[in-house]
Amino acid sequence: MTSAEDGAGWLGFLRTLVARGLSGVQLVVSDAHRGLVEAIGATLAGACWQRCRTHYLRNLLTTVPKSVQPWVATLVRTIFDQPAAEAVRAQHTWVVDALEAKYPAAATHLGAAREELLAFAAFPREVWRQVWSNNPQERLNKEIRRRTDVVGIFPDRAAIVRLVGAVLAEQTDK
């Protein structure tokens, strides 16, 4: 196992998961790390890739002046507030058009990210909140890190498993 976030590291990690029985993956949500995206395509045949909307928005906002970032962020969030997949796609087009006149770089950026940003819309509406961002998993990882950092050195692997298992047991589907 490697801790490097390069393509080879991600490929090895995902191959290990598949070798341990991971199958039936329909959607993977992550940031746009190229090595990770390529590894997903190479190991998880048939899985769609969803770019985390939160990470994407951070990237997009760097293309507009700071003074309009709140407005652009609100505008982009309207894409995700739609009741149906067709409306999501239509709203995406509308937002790209709305940005085009004053912020063409942002419009181009958002237009190019259409498929990777809207992959969630191919799934049932009931799961959209859980799959359009990987922030819940990041919060969980942060909590695990916080709890393990307090302990520092563990006497053995079983102690780590117990602590992380306790943290995971505290979580809910929400």
C-alpha positions as CSV (number, residue, x, y, z in Angstrom):
1,M,0.0,0.0,0.0
2,T,1.2,3.5,-0.7
3,S,0.2,6.8,0.8
4,A,1.1,8.7,-2.4
5,E,-1.8,10.2,-4.3
6,D,-0.4,9.4,-7.7
7,G,-2.1,7.3,-10.4
8,A,-0.1,4.2,-9.5
9,G,-1.0,4.5,-5.8
10,W,-4.7,4.8,-6.5
11,L,-4.6,2.0,-9.1
12,G,-3.0,-0.3,-6.5
13,F,-5.4,0.7,-3.8
14,L,-8.5,0.1,-6.0
15,R,-7.1,-3.2,-7.3
16,T,-6.7,-4.3,-3.7
17,L,-10.3,-3.5,-3.0
18,V,-11.5,-5.4,-6.1
19,A,-9.3,-8.4,-5.1
20,R,-10.9,-8.3,-1.6
21,G,-14.4,-8.5,-3.2
22,L,-15.5,-5.0,-4.1
23,S,-17.9,-5.3,-7.0
24,G,-21.1,-3.7,-8.3
25,V,-19.8,-0.2,-8.0
26,Q,-22.2,2.1,-9.9
27,L,-20.8,5.5,-8.9
28,V,-17.6,6.9,-7.4
29,V,-17.5,10.4,-5.9
30,S,-14.2,12.2,-5.6
31,D,-12.2,15.3,-6.3
32,A,-10.7,15.6,-9.8
33,H,-7.3,14.1,-9.1
34,R,-6.4,12.8,-12.5
35,G,-4.6,9.7,-11.2
36,L,-7.6,8.7,-9.2
37,V,-10.1,9.2,-12.0
38,E,-7.9,7.1,-14.4
39,A,-7.6,4.4,-11.7
40,I,-11.4,4.3,-11.3
41,G,-11.8,3.9,-15.0
42,A,-9.2,1.1,-15.1
43,T,-10.5,-0.9,-12.2
44,L,-14.2,-0.3,-11.7
45,A,-15.7,-1.1,-15.1
46,G,-19.1,0.4,-15.6
47,A,-18.9,2.8,-12.7
48,C,-19.8,6.4,-13.3
49,W,-17.6,9.1,-11.8
50,Q,-19.1,12.1,-10.0
51,R,-16.9,15.1,-9.3
52,C,-17.5,16.3,-5.7
53,R,-19.6,19.5,-6.1
54,T,-17.9,21.1,-3.1
55,H,-14.4,20.6,-4.4
56,Y,-15.5,21.7,-7.9
57,L,-17.1,24.9,-6.6
58,R,-13.9,25.8,-4.9
59,N,-12.0,25.4,-8.2
60,L,-14.6,27.3,-10.2
61,L,-14.6,30.3,-7.8
62,T,-11.0,30.9,-8.5
63,T,-12.0,32.0,-12.0
64,V,-14.1,34.9,-10.9
65,P,-13.3,38.0,-8.8
66,K,-13.7,37.6,-5.0
67,S,-16.5,40.2,-4.9
68,V,-18.8,38.0,-7.0
69,Q,-17.9,34.6,-5.6
70,P,-20.9,34.4,-3.3
71,W,-23.2,35.2,-6.2
72,V,-21.6,32.6,-8.5
73,A,-21.7,30.0,-5.7
74,T,-25.4,30.6,-5.1
75,L,-26.0,30.5,-8.9
76,V,-24.2,27.1,-9.2
77,R,-26.0,25.7,-6.2
78,T,-29.3,26.2,-8.0
79,I,-28.2,23.4,-10.4
80,F,-28.5,21.0,-7.5
81,D,-31.8,22.3,-6.2
82,Q,-33.8,20.9,-9.1
83,P,-36.5,18.3,-8.7
84,A,-35.6,16.1,-11.6
85,A,-32.6,15.1,-13.8
86,E,-33.9,17.0,-16.8
87,A,-34.3,20.1,-14.7
88,V,-30.8,19.7,-13.4
89,R,-29.4,19.6,-16.9
90,A,-31.5,22.6,-18.0
91,Q,-30.4,24.6,-15.0
92,H,-26.8,23.8,-15.7
93,T,-27.2,25.2,-19.2
94,W,-29.0,28.2,-17.9
95,V,-26.2,28.9,-15.3
96,V,-23.5,28.6,-18.0
97,D,-25.4,31.0,-20.2
98,A,-25.9,33.4,-17.3
99,L,-22.1,33.5,-16.6
100,E,-21.1,33.8,-20.2
101,A,-21.4,37.5,-20.7
102,K,-19.5,38.8,-17.6
103,Y,-17.4,35.7,-16.6
104,P,-16.6,33.7,-19.7
105,A,-13.8,31.8,-18.0
106,A,-16.2,30.6,-15.4
107,A,-18.8,29.7,-18.0
108,T,-16.2,27.7,-20.0
109,H,-15.1,26.0,-16.8
110,L,-18.6,25.0,-15.7
111,G,-19.6,24.0,-19.2
112,A,-16.6,21.6,-19.5
113,A,-17.4,20.0,-16.1
114,R,-21.0,19.2,-17.1
115,E,-20.8,15.4,-17.3
116,E,-18.6,14.9,-14.3
117,L,-20.6,17.3,-12.2
118,L,-24.0,16.0,-13.1
119,A,-23.4,12.2,-13.0
120,F,-25.5,12.1,-9.8
121,A,-28.6,12.9,-11.8
122,A,-28.6,9.5,-13.4
123,F,-29.5,8.0,-10.0
124,P,-32.7,8.1,-8.0
125,R,-33.6,11.5,-6.6
126,E,-33.7,10.0,-3.1
127,V,-29.9,9.5,-3.1
128,W,-28.7,12.7,-4.7
129,R,-27.8,14.4,-1.4
130,Q,-25.6,11.4,-0.5
131,V,-23.8,11.2,-3.8
132,W,-23.1,14.6,-5.2
133,S,-20.4,15.4,-2.7
134,N,-17.8,13.5,-0.7
135,N,-17.8,15.9,2.1
136,P,-19.6,13.5,4.5
137,Q,-16.8,11.0,4.1
138,E,-14.2,13.8,4.5
139,R,-15.9,14.8,7.8
140,L,-15.8,11.2,8.9
141,N,-12.1,10.9,8.0
142,K,-11.4,14.1,9.9
143,E,-13.2,12.8,13.0
144,I,-11.3,9.5,12.8
145,R,-8.0,11.5,12.5
146,R,-9.0,13.7,15.5
147,R,-9.8,10.7,17.7
148,T,-6.7,8.7,16.7
149,D,-4.4,11.7,17.1
150,V,-5.4,12.0,20.7
151,V,-4.2,8.5,21.4
152,G,-1.1,8.9,19.4
153,I,0.6,5.5,19.6
154,F,-1.6,2.4,19.6
155,P,-0.4,-0.8,21.4
156,D,-1.6,-3.0,18.5
157,R,-3.7,-3.2,15.4
158,A,-6.7,-4.4,17.3
159,A,-6.7,-1.2,19.4
160,I,-6.9,0.9,16.2
161,V,-9.7,-1.2,14.8
162,R,-11.7,-0.9,18.1
163,L,-11.3,2.9,18.2
164,V,-12.1,3.4,14.5
165,G,-15.0,0.9,14.8
166,A,-16.4,2.9,17.7
167,V,-16.2,6.1,15.7
168,L,-18.0,4.5,12.7
169,A,-20.7,3.0,15.0
170,E,-21.5,6.5,16.2
171,Q,-22.3,7.6,12.6
172,T,-25.8,7.7,11.0
173,D,-26.8,7.5,7.4
174,K,-27.6,11.2,7.4
